[in-house]
Amino acid sequence: MKDWQKDFETMGAKLNELGKLIDDKLEGLETVINDKIQVYVTRFVDDNEKRRRERAERNKDNPVYEYHANGFTTHVYKDGTKTVTPEKEEEKKEKTKGDKILGMVPFLDEESLHELTLQFLDGDLEIEMQKVLPFLGEKDIALLMKKIAGNNGEPFKELKLAHLLPFADEQEISRIFMQKAKQGVIDEELISYVDSDCWHEIVVDYCENKDSNLDIDKIYPHLDERDLKLLFKTYLTRQK
């Protein structure tokens, strides 16, 4: 056999060994990657379950809806989870008209829900209205907002403005916020629900009224560049 043939065979053998080594390395790498993916997936599932349990724990005392049927109490929470537990004997009581209607709320049409709202506002119906809110339309939410706003923000039959905010129209919230701001009051309960047009109107009103007693410093984080510049120029002018 010639020298070049020997060299060729030797090179071929070395390449085969190198190929096997590469295959072994790739197989090991694949195993490592699969293990890491499995760990990640397991951790992701565990984290999701942990977050679900934490949400349920946080919300356990604050269900958005509760109803009783066949000796069981069902709580529905903000995140969509629900719990069903047997009623204790001391919890069982004769249902009032409001309790019976409350159990029907998820199945009522818009017209019936509107009638329910009017009877509640007229004082003819005692019901835990905050549990009805997720099922009401914008018009009925606006009626309830108007009632509480007309009462200087005080609760009406235990229904608070804070209960209504997640369901209320942004413009209606902004209108109430603006009304208070013109009286020198920043309602921090409403501040997260105010729209950008309202902020601009408040800034313009403040800049045009030198006697304003509004603590405008509180709203800086909510202002855009235009309104911040307007305030800045106003401050410079007033210092002259």
C-alpha positions in Angstrom: 0.0 0.0 0.0 1.3 3.4 -0.9 2.1 6.0 1.6 -0.7 8.3 0.5 -3.2 5.5 0.8 -2.1 4.9 4.4 -2.4 8.6 5.1 -5.8 8.6 3.6 -7.0 5.7 5.7 -5.5 7.2 8.8 -7.3 10.5 8.1 -10.5 8.6 7.6 -10.2 6.8 10.9 -9.5 10.0 12.7 -12.5 11.7 11.1 -14.7 8.8 12.2 -13.5 9.2 15.8 -14.1 12.9 15.6 -17.6 12.2 14.2 -18.4 9.9 17.2 -17.0 12.4 19.6 -19.2 15.2 18.1 -22.2 12.8 18.3 -21.5 12.1 21.9 -21.2 15.8 22.7 -24.4 16.7 20.8 -26.3 13.9 22.6 -25.0 15.2 26.0 -25.9 18.8 25.0 -29.4 17.7 24.0 -29.8 16.0 27.3 -28.7 19.1 29.2 -31.0 21.3 27.1 -34.0 19.0 27.6 -33.3 18.9 31.4 -33.2 22.7 31.5 -36.4 23.0 29.5 -38.1 20.5 31.8 -36.9 22.5 34.9 -38.1 25.8 33.3 -41.5 24.3 32.4 -41.9 22.8 35.9 -40.9 26.1 37.5 -43.3 28.1 35.2 -46.2 25.8 36.1 -45.3 25.9 39.8 -45.0 29.7 39.7 -48.3 30.0 37.9 -50.0 27.8 40.6 -48.2 29.8 43.3 -49.5 33.1 41.9 -53.0 31.6 41.5 -53.0 30.6 45.2 -51.6 34.0 46.2 -54.3 35.8 44.3 -57.0 33.5 45.8 -55.5 34.2 49.3 -55.5 38.0 48.7 -59.0 38.0 47.3 -60.5 35.5 49.8 -62.0 38.3 51.9 -63.1 40.4 48.9 -65.2 38.4 46.4 -67.0 40.5 43.7 -69.9 38.2 43.8 -71.4 35.7 46.4 -74.5 33.5 46.2 -76.0 30.7 48.2 -77.7 27.6 46.9 -78.4 24.1 48.2 -76.5 24.6 51.4 -73.3 25.9 49.6 -71.8 29.3 49.4 -70.0 30.3 46.1 -67.6 33.2 46.0 -66.4 34.6 42.6 -63.3 36.7 42.8 -61.8 39.5 40.6 -59.4 37.1 38.9 -62.2 34.8 37.8 -61.5 32.1 40.3 -64.3 30.8 42.6 -64.7 28.8 45.7 -67.6 26.6 46.8 -67.9 25.8 50.5 -70.7 24.2 52.6 -72.6 26.7 54.6 -72.3 26.4 58.4 -75.5 26.1 60.3 -75.1 29.5 61.9 -74.6 31.1 58.4 -77.9 29.7 57.1 -80.6 32.4 57.5 -83.9 33.3 56.0 -83.4 35.0 52.6 -84.6 38.5 52.2 -86.1 39.9 48.9 -82.6 41.3 48.2 -80.9 38.0 48.8 -83.3 36.2 46.4 -82.8 38.8 43.7 -79.0 38.8 44.2 -79.0 35.1 43.2 -80.8 36.0 40.0 -78.6 38.8 38.9 -76.3 36.9 36.5 -79.3 35.8 34.6 -81.3 39.1 34.4 -81.5 41.1 31.2 -80.6 44.8 30.8 -84.1 46.1 31.4 -84.5 44.1 34.7 -81.1 45.3 35.9 -82.0 48.9 35.2 -85.3 48.5 37.2 -83.2 46.9 40.0 -80.9 50.0 40.0 -83.8 52.5 40.1 -85.5 50.7 43.0 -82.2 50.6 44.9 -81.7 54.4 44.3 -85.3 55.1 45.3 -84.8 53.2 48.6 -87.3 50.5 47.7 -84.8 47.7 47.6 -82.2 46.6 50.1 -79.5 44.7 48.3 -75.6 44.4 48.4 -75.3 46.6 45.3 -71.5 46.2 45.0 -72.1 42.6 44.1 -74.4 43.6 41.3 -72.0 46.1 39.7 -70.2 43.7 37.3 -73.5 43.0 35.6 -74.7 46.6 35.1 -74.4 48.7 31.9 -72.7 52.1 31.7 -76.0 54.0 32.1 -76.8 52.3 35.4 -73.3 52.7 36.7 -73.5 56.4 35.8 -76.7 56.8 37.8 -75.0 55.3 40.8 -72.0 57.5 40.3 -74.2 60.6 40.1 -76.0 59.6 43.3 -72.8 59.3 45.3 -71.2 62.3 43.7 -74.3 64.4 44.6 -73.8 63.3 48.2 -70.2 64.7 48.3 -68.7 61.3 47.7 -70.3 59.8 50.8 -71.5 56.1 50.6 -75.1 55.4 49.7 -76.4 52.3 51.5 -72.9 51.0 52.0 -72.1 51.5 48.3 -68.9 53.5 48.0 -67.4 55.4 45.1 -64.4 53.0 45.2 -66.8 50.1 44.4 -67.9 51.9 41.2 -64.6 53.1 39.8 -63.5 49.9 38.0 -66.8 49.9 36.1 -67.4 53.6 35.6 -66.9 55.7 32.4 -63.6 57.5 32.4 -65.2 60.8 31.4 -67.6 60.6 34.2 -64.8 60.0 36.7 -62.8 62.8 35.2 -65.8 65.2 35.5 -66.1 64.4 39.2 -62.4 64.8 39.7 -62.3 68.1 37.9 -65.2 69.4 39.9 -63.3 68.7 43.1 -60.0 70.0 41.8 -61.7 73.4 41.1 -62.5 73.4 44.8 -58.9 72.8 45.6 -59.2 69.1 46.3 -57.1 66.3 44.7 -59.2 63.1 45.2 -56.5 60.5 45.4 -59.1 57.7 45.2 -60.0 58.8 41.6 -56.5 59.9 40.4 -55.7 56.6 38.6 -58.9 56.8 36.5 -58.6 60.3 35.2 -58.1 60.9 31.4 -55.4 63.1 29.8 -57.9 65.8 28.8 -58.9 66.3 32.4 -55.2 66.8 33.5 -54.7 69.4 30.8 -57.9 71.3 31.9 -56.8 71.3 35.5 -53.3 72.7 34.6 -54.9 75.4 32.4 -57.3 76.3 35.2 -54.5 76.4 37.7 -52.3 78.6 35.5 -55.1 81.1 34.8 -56.0 81.4 38.4 -53.3 82.9 40.6 -55.4 82.4 43.7 -55.8 78.7 43.2 -55.1 76.7 46.4 -54.8 73.4 44.6 -51.8 71.3 45.7 -50.8 70.6 42.1 -47.5 69.0 43.1 -49.4 65.8 43.7 -50.3 65.4 40.0 -46.9 65.9 38.4 -46.4 62.1 37.6 -49.7 62.1 35.6 -48.9 65.2 33.4 -47.5 65.0 29.9 -44.6 67.2 28.6 -47.0 69.8 27.3 -48.6 70.5 30.7 -45.3 70.3 32.6 -43.9 73.0 30.3 -47.0 75.1 30.8 -46.6 74.9 34.5 -42.9 75.6 34.4 -43.4 78.8 32.3 -46.2 79.8 34.7 -43.9 79.4 37.7 -41.2 81.5 36.0 -43.7 84.3 35.1 -45.1 84.4 38.7 -41.6 84.8 40.1 -41.0 88.0 38.3 
